[in-house]
Every structure is written in structure tokens, then in C-alpha cells.
Amino acid sequence: MFNTVNRDNTHAIKWELYRDKNLLPMWVADMDIASPSAITDALVKRVSHPIYGYTHPWPSLNQSVVNWCKSQYDWSIEADWIVWMPGVVPSFNLACLLYGKGGRVIVQTPNYPPLLAAAERQGCTAVNIPSLFDQNRWQLDWATLEQELAHPDCHLLILCNPMNPLGALLSADDLEKIAQLCQAHEVIYCSDEIHCDLILDGSQHVPAGSIEALAERSITLMAASKTFNIAGLGCSFAIIPDKKLRSAWQQRMTDLIPHPNFLGYIGAEIAFSECQQWHQDLLVHLKQNQQRIEQALQPLDGLIYRPQSATFLAWIESTADDQPIAQHFIKAGIMPSEGKFFGNSNHARLNFGTGAETLDKALGLLTDYWPERHGN
């Protein structure tokens, strides 16, 4: 069911960028498996109508998000809290532009490149908060976070939850701490939760806006794109419970941020209303892939992989301070995401959102190469 699909002649960035280098692509965060057939059927049906004009969200689309939030997170939201966006990247850039006030914007590291770059691109100063490995999971550096939130020129906190590339998930207790700190220092919290439906260990995702103390100062960013492999359709949404924050957001995006692709709307509605079983089956497949990586890397000297709760992304650490392991992956015939783009040049991110046969091929290449790495 979740075999690798040949993506030739689809202009897929993941496969085309390094095609001439003969590298197995395991970098950019989309999957090599087919999207749910219900989504494909709905898109084909709509495309058969020959007019592709302007389309705004409709009631059943919004209701699908309301129902999903209730069933998946036990979060009761109102339909008018939803603001549709063309992606989470323009969304957190808009947050920096709107709420950063040209001041200090806190971002955790490591993190994926667009989020690391957003504050500076919108005229703010990025303040990086490191992640620490403690009690078997990656956590925020709470002491540094509290110190930086107290800075008088700090107005915005942006976190990725689940974390990309680490895969860690913030707990309800973590979010309560964040809520208290944001309240105390009057800081807005923007939470990128695009991977929140890819929880592999049965943990419960807690959306930022579901924390009562954050309801008046949070923007929760979500999408069907990563979970249902429809990122190319360009559709996401911000959930903003506070009317004042939401109104400012909508006004600022006018004529600046385009509406999502109407096919993205369709994909999202079908994903959230008809693809629950596919979703559950996907989680089983991804968990098995995660275990494959853990088992294959364990005997390889110089590499550390600490599986976390979520995502189809593995953060592979090097034990040598001067050893950028991405270069060894490339020599082995695999293209990972290089750690330098995430804030640590020695480590690498590996995308395991693919068929088992492709992952096994990649792990075989790495295992065969690794004993010879010092001679290459």
C-alpha cells in the first residue's frame, strides 16, 4: 500500500535536483508514496470541470477542520477562527511582519531553513534557543527561553511542534509553561504544527491554541499537506481564536498573501473527512521505517540516531565535532538534508517517508560504505 511511486516526468524537486549526480534523494520533506485514492478521485472529478476560476472556502471545508480538531486533539474550535493560507511558510513570515515589530523573535534550533530565516527576512532579529536532549527526548532550553522572553524588545515566539528536524513533541506541561511565560511578558506565540498528525508513538498532540492561557495570544498553523502528501497543492490554515489578532492578520494579508489553490481546498477537505483509515495505516508504515533506521544505524560507529515521537524525518547526529556526516551520506549515494541548513553543520536529516524498499536500499548503501569512510 505504501510502496515507492516512480516520480519521473512529474518535475518533483526532490528527485530532479540531484538526478544528474545519481544520488538517492532523501531530503526535502515530501513523501514518495501515493496520496489517498479518495483525494485523487476528488481532484480528478473537479479537474474534469473545465473552469478553474477564483474559489473561496466553503462551509463543509471549514467544518472538516472543525471536526478533525475535535476528533484528533479534543479541541473545540469555531469555524470563523480558521484563516486559509497558501502555506505555513508565508504564515510565519506574516507573523514576523505583523507581530515581530522589528524586534527580537525567538526561534528554537535546530530548525528547518525557512523558519530560521523568517525573522531576519521580515526586519526582525532572530534569537535562537537551543534544544537539549534530556530524559530521552529533545526539549527546549527552558532557562534560556525564559531569559529571552523577558527581554523588553521580544514580542514574538515561533516554535515548530512537532520539531523539524528533531521529531520531538511538546507536551501539555511544556505548553502550559510557554503560556505562563508568554502571558507574563506579553509575547505572541506562533506555532508551526504542520507535522502534528504524524505522531508515531501514540502520544497526544496538543495544539497551542487549545491551551486556555494561550487562546488570546496564539496563532496555530496546520495543514493536511505533510500527512496526506499533498504539499504541492499549496494550502494550509491558521487557527486564531482571538478576534483582535485574527482581524489584524486578515487585514495585513489583504493583497499580500494569495488565496490557496482551490485544489488544495479540495485535498484538505477530503483528507480530513474521508481518509482516517489511510492515516492510521500510514502511521504504522512510518513507525516501521523509523525502526528500520534505528536498527541499521545502531552499529555504525560515529552516528547517533535518537528516535522521537513524530514526523517522517530522522535527525542523524555525528559524534565527531569536525565531521559533517552529510558528505559521507553523499559519498555513499544518498542525498540527505545537510545539517548546515538547520543550524548544525555536522549532522544531517534523513527523510524516511518512502517505501520500505527504497529505505532499505538507502540503508544498504550507507551500511556498505560506512566501514570505508575514512578512506574516502
PyMOL commands that set and color helices and strands:
alter all, ss='L'
color gray80, all
select helices_A, chain A and resi 13-16+19-21+37-47+59-73+79-81+88-99+113-121+142-149+172-185+208-210+212-214+231-233+243-253+262-274+276-297+325-332+339-341+356-375
alter helices_A, ss='H'
color red, helices_A
select strands_A, chain A and resi 24-25+82-85+104-109+125-134+137-140+154-160+188-192+218-222+236-239+303-305+313-318+334-335+337-338+348-351
alter strands_A, ss='S'
color yellow, strands_A
deselect
rebuild
show_as cartoon
